[in-house]
Amino acid sequence: MNVIKKIISVFQKNTTNRIIQAFNKSPMRFLTKTLSICKSPHVYLKRNRLAKSVVLTPQEQEIVSSLNQYGYAEVTSLLSVEKVKVLSDYCLDKMQRSEEIKAREILKTKNFWTVLSDEDIADKNLTADNPLVSFALQVPVLRIVSAYLKQVPFIEYVMLTLSKYTGEPLKSSQLWHLDYDNTSMVKLFVYLTDVNSVEPGPFTFFDAVTSKNIKNSFITRHLPDNEVFGYVEKTSIRQMTRPKLSCFMVDTTRCYHMGSRLQEGHQRLMYTALYTGLPPIYYWSGREKYQPTPNLESLQLWALKVKPS
Ligand SMILES: O=C(O)CCC(=O)C(=O)O
């Protein structure tokens, strides 16, 4: 009897989550966001207020303008070379152990990549000095995201993916889509292997202006090339063919994108940090999951959503 109850509860939970996901993949997500703000206005207002006090350097201002206008920006020259090196060493070591990590992967949602960061996350909280987290905590990035989202962000996740060739038809994020983790968010990407050509499956997108011309259903779907090219010119594609250690930021809620379309014999190691404005639009996200380290600045503490001790 207990087993049946358990099966029913799992089924109900999955069904509820699927309904919420479908709802938030439609324009109704703005209603969800409004309701979440009404439920916890202090979270939203406090983070808004703090963002107003952020002072940007001229370089940061330029990046925010590019994000506002086009939904993306190159940020390689903004980031600490030392931090990129630490991230790279940490991630390349994981790549060497990818088969072992793959065997312990938690969520096998996409067979064209292995989530190498799963072993960091597992059941535990991540510490702020974990290289995947400390890279996302760079204050210039947090200032930029705060100014762009008009809200001091939360680091919803950090992720390291190793994409591989499967020989199977394209699916999920290999097709064109927008992201719906939140109504306001931005992603920071770092290539940790060279992606100098189309073979290693570059992150590919249309800027926010072009993306507006792409039509989708009320509950949005991932779109194949032929459908997308019915709305926009192939020539407006932005293919991030860049050497390793290149860093860029994209508002993936505004820019249609896809990637990981690898050709045989290639692989791509990429780091992603997702910054979101709180409150979340899903009851299961926006949760505390980080352990602070001493001497963090205020923006960093907010980004980790840690309670001050
Ligand atoms: O694999 C890729 O380049 C696409 C990743 C993606 O769709 C995303 O991070 O939202």
PDBQT file of the ligand as one rigid body, heavy atoms in Angstrom, charges set to zero:
ROOT
HETATM    1  O1  LIG A 401      25.494  23.607 -25.354  1.00  0.00    +0.000 OA
HETATM    2  C1  LIG A 401      25.309  24.775 -25.653  1.00  0.00    +0.000 C 
HETATM    3  O2  LIG A 401      26.152  25.489 -26.203  1.00  0.00    +0.000 OA
HETATM    4  C2  LIG A 401      23.936  25.394 -25.367  1.00  0.00    +0.000 C 
HETATM    5  C3  LIG A 401      23.769  25.634 -23.916  1.00  0.00    +0.000 C 
HETATM    6  C4  LIG A 401      22.438  26.225 -23.586  1.00  0.00    +0.000 C 
HETATM    7  O3  LIG A 401      21.480  26.082 -24.302  1.00  0.00    +0.000 OA
HETATM    8  C5  LIG A 401      22.298  26.988 -22.364  1.00  0.00    +0.000 C 
HETATM    9  O4  LIG A 401      23.215  27.051 -21.535  1.00  0.00    +0.000 OA
HETATM   10  O5  LIG A 401      21.211  27.585 -22.167  1.00  0.00    +0.000 OA
ENDROOT
TORSDOF 0
